[in-house]
Amino acid sequence: MVVAFALAPQLLNTSRGVFAASGGYSAKLIAPRLGQVLYPGQQVRVEWAPTFPNINLNGCEMEIWLSLDGGRTFTTWVTFTSVNNRYYDWTVPNTPTNAAVLDIRFGREMPYYPETYSPQPASTFVIASTSAQVH
């Protein structure tokens, strides 16, 4: 008698849900704020307050990603950063949108802690189509 097991694709992602449900990672964006208008070339401090899971954070990393479509897709990678950082000084790209959203991701090589997303749609901001005028 031969017994075979197969994992359905939807079951492969359950570990992410288990980690998140057991006091996992999350982040709250402090800046930029909801509705804030940013200008191409402007230096802006992206700041967040993370909540980490109860794991050894050695070897963990964070990434910041940008969405230009209200958080439907995150196609623009901003940077890697250390779990010890709570901010990143960012040069705003020339990618005009009225629906910019940041995602502050956290993770560690499997099987320790999967990459976990923390998109910030409650802090949607604007990237203007022109640079700010200096007077």
Secondary structure in CASP SS format (residue, H / E / C, confidence):
PFRMAT SS
TARGET T0000
AUTHOR 0000-0000-0000
METHOD secondary structure of the structure
MODEL  1
M C 1.00
V C 1.00
V C 1.00
A C 1.00
F C 1.00
A C 1.00
L C 1.00
A C 1.00
P H 1.00
Q H 1.00
L H 1.00
L H 1.00
N C 1.00
T H 1.00
S H 1.00
R H 1.00
G H 1.00
V H 1.00
F H 1.00
A H 1.00
A H 1.00
S C 1.00
G C 1.00
G C 1.00
Y C 1.00
S E 1.00
A E 1.00
K E 1.00
L E 1.00
I E 1.00
A E 1.00
P C 1.00
R C 1.00
L C 1.00
G C 1.00
Q C 1.00
V E 1.00
L E 1.00
Y C 1.00
P C 1.00
G C 1.00
Q C 1.00
Q E 1.00
V E 1.00
R E 1.00
V E 1.00
E E 1.00
W E 1.00
A E 1.00
P E 1.00
T E 1.00
F C 1.00
P C 1.00
N C 1.00
I C 1.00
N C 1.00
L C 1.00
N C 1.00
G C 1.00
C C 1.00
E E 1.00
M E 1.00
E E 1.00
I E 1.00
W E 1.00
L E 1.00
S E 1.00
L C 1.00
D C 1.00
G C 1.00
G C 1.00
R C 1.00
T C 1.00
F C 1.00
T C 1.00
T E 1.00
W E 1.00
V E 1.00
T E 1.00
F E 1.00
T E 1.00
S C 1.00
V C 1.00
N C 1.00
N C 1.00
R C 1.00
Y E 1.00
Y E 1.00
D E 1.00
W E 1.00
T E 1.00
V C 1.00
P C 1.00
N C 1.00
T C 1.00
P C 1.00
T E 1.00
N E 1.00
A E 1.00
A E 1.00
V E 1.00
L E 1.00
D E 1.00
I E 1.00
R E 1.00
F E 1.00
G E 1.00
R E 1.00
E C 1.00
M C 1.00
P C 1.00
Y C 1.00
Y E 1.00
P E 1.00
E E 1.00
T E 1.00
Y C 1.00
S C 1.00
P E 1.00
Q C 1.00
P H 1.00
A H 1.00
S H 1.00
T C 1.00
F E 1.00
V E 1.00
I E 1.00
A C 1.00
S C 1.00
T C 1.00
S C 1.00
A C 1.00
Q C 1.00
V C 1.00
H C 1.00
END
